[in-house]
Amino acid sequence: MEFIDLKAQLRSIRGAIDERMQRVLDHGQFIMGPEVAEMEQRLATYTGAKHCISVASGTEALLIALMALGVGPGDEVITTPFTFVATAEVIVLLGATPVLVDVEPDTCNVNAEKIESAITSRTKAIMPVSLYGATADMDEINAIGEKHGIPVIEDAAQSFGAEYRSRKSCNVSSIGCTSFFPSKPLGCFGDGGAIFVSDDALAKAMREIRTHGQERRYYHTRVGVGGRMDTLQCAVILAKLDIFDWEIAERIRIGRTYRDMVAEIPGIQAPAVRNDRTCVWAQFTVKTDNRDAVVASLKQAGVPTAIHYPIPVHKQPAYRSLCRVVGGLEISERIAQQVVSLPMHPYLDAETMRMIADALAKAARSS
């Protein structure tokens, strides 16, 4: 059983992939070839954002977004401790301080009610994470940002394709950043990412930063990075876009089925999804108080699992002294000990899902 079955996806679109990649091989423009602009335009149209800026990875997207806002030493960025470390990593790399507030126990997303108390004169941005494939309470967070004149960056590495109050993730705040890592809802064959913004000045800054701060060739107006997305990876995304709507619909359907199954298993809790948004289930993650025993039982039954994420940012050795904690992080610390992710991808069939649910029920009973 595959945890994420990328092979099944490739089988369904192999012809389109081969054709798109062959075009790149034929024209030979492996950096900033025509597929880059084509992908950016299609993704901007998809989200409704004015600009899409493709970059080398989801991490690079966050870094470039912060650089475009001028984040640097002495600044603070408010975010969540329950996330992949890249969220805090980019803040620290710029010499700024991650300011961590706790999450909601049911969604595992940052608690919007805790953000305002963390704002200081040094706050330069607010960075909520759309964990597991669903957004946080973005309108409430945007309202806080607008009140204090602070931009909001959605870390949407896991949620591309999701909707929040009829708006697409990546276009629900000042800036949206996503990842095209192969396991993501829209993934390429390596690293890739994108930034979405409707502010012309920010878009210009981001495009320059991703090419070493160049306004034009060999004329550098700002400090930048080598942050371009390869043309071949853009070609892969273009091929996958032809089936993306179907895959998102399947992710939502499978997630709903999973949640119905899990609801029947005592001791296992599925994540909540608010009625005003969708979740595209980059991971289908449940909570249990007996994780080690459940994981061992599932492994014995042939069901692969993963843990997203076992150690909150403020407990990571490299970050213990680099973060500022506001209001306690007890919920994040507790759920980090409870979460376990089950196989999740658009090609899961009913029989496999039933087998996983049965194995999970057995694991819960015996733990």
LOTI-719650 format. One record per residue (C-alpha): residue in one letter; x, y, z. Coordinates in steps of 0.5 Angstrom, whole numbers, plus 500, padded with zeros to 3 digits. Each point is the difference from the previous one (the first is absolute). Example, Ala and Ser with C-alpha at 12.3 -4.5 7.8 and 13.67 -1.06 7.14 Angstrom:
<rs>
a525491516 s502507498 
</rs>
This chain:
<rs>
m500500500 e503507498 f499506505 i500504494 d499497493 l504504495 k500494496 a493500499 q499507498 l506500495 r497494497 s494504498 i503506497 r507497497 g498502493 a499507502 i506500505 d505497494 e497505495 r501506505 m507498502 q502499493 r498507498 v505503505 l506495498 d499502492 h500508502 g506499505 q497506504 f501496507 i500507504 m495505499 g497496494 p493502497 e497495505 v501504506 a496506497 e495495498 m499497507 e500506503 q495503496 r495494501 l502499508 a498508501 t494499496 y498494504 t501503507 g497507497 a507503503 k502506495 h508497500 c503493501 i507500501 s503493499 v506498504 a505494502 s496498506 g494501505 t506502505 e503505495 a493503499 l499501507 l507503500 i499505494 a494502503 l503502506 m506503497 a495504495 l497503507 g506502502 v500496506 g507500504 p504500506 g496502506 d493499497 e495495502 v495495496 i494497503 t499493499 t498493502 p505495504 f496494497 t503500493 f506497496 v506504502 a501504493 t494505503 a505502505 e506499497 v500505495 i498505505 v506498504 l505500494 l498508499 g502501507 a493501502 t496497506 p495495499 v494502505 l496493502 v493500502 d496494501 v495496496 e493498500 p499493503 d495497494 t503503494 c507501502 n501506496 v502507504 n495503505 a498507497 e498502507 k507499502 i503505495 e499507502 s503499507 a507498497 i500506495 t506505502 s503506497 r505495497 t494496496 k502500493 a495494498 i495495502 m501493497 p494495501 v501493497 s495497496 l501493504 y498493497 g497504494 a495505503 t501507502 a500503506 d495506502 m502504495 d495506500 e501501507 i508500500 n499505494 a496504504 i506500506 g505501494 e496506497 k499503507 h507501502 g503501493 i503493499 p500495494 v498493501 i503495496 e497493499 d504494500 a496496496 a505495498 q495494502 s494504497 f500502493 g493498497 a496501507 e495506500 y499504506 r493504500 s500499492 r507503499 k506495498 s505499505 c506504498 n496506499 v497501507 s505505503 s505505498 i505495497 g499492499 c506495499 t499493498 s505494499 f500495494 f504495504 p498493497 s495498505 k496506500 p493501497 l503503494 g507497500 c506500495 f506495499 g504504505 d500506503 g496506498 g495506503 a497506499 i498507503 f493503499 v499507500 s496506497 d504506502 d504502494 a506503504 l501493505 a499496493 k506504497 a504499506 m499493501 r502499492 e506503501 i502497507 r499493497 t505502494 h506502505 g497507501 q500502492 e496505497 r503499494 r506496498 y506501504 y496506503 h499498508 t495505503 r499496507 v503494503 g497493497 v501493500 g501495494 g492498501 r498498493 m495494499 d503495494 t496500493 l500493501 q496500506 c495505498 a499496494 v498494505 i495505503 l497502494 a499492498 k497499507 l495506500 d496496495 i498496505 f500504506 d493502501 w498492500 e506499505 i498505505 a492498499 e503493502 r504502506 i494503503 r496494498 i505496503 g501504506 r492500502 t500493499 y506499505 r497505505 d493496500 m504493501 v505503506 a494503503 e498493502 i506498503 p501502507 g506503503 i502503493 q498507498 a500503493 p502507499 a494505499 v499504494 r495506501 n494501495 d503506497 r506496497 t502494496 c506496502 v504497494 w504495505 a507500499 q500495506 f494497503 t503501507 v496497506 k501500508 t501495505 d502500507 n504493498 r504502494 d506495501 a495494501 v496502494 v505501495 a503493502 s494497499 l499503493 k507499498 q498492502 a494501495 g504502495 v497508500 p506505500 t499506504 a504507501 i500505506 h499507498 y503503504 p503496506 i504506503 p497508500 v505505498 h502503507 k502493502 q505499494 p507500503 a502506494 y494504502 r499500508 s504506501 l498504494 c492500501 r495505504 v495496503 v493504501 g495497505 g502493501 l500494494 e497494504 i495498495 s506500494 e504496505 r494495502 i498499492 a507499498 q500493505 q493498497 v501501492 v501495495 s498500493 l497495495 p501498493 m497506496 h500501492 p494501495 y501493498 l498496506 d494495499 a495498504 e502493502 t507503502 m497506504 r495494504 m507496501 i503506503 a494502504 d499493503 a508499501 l499507504 a494498504 k504493502 a506505502 a496504504 r496494504 s507497501 s504506503 
</rs>
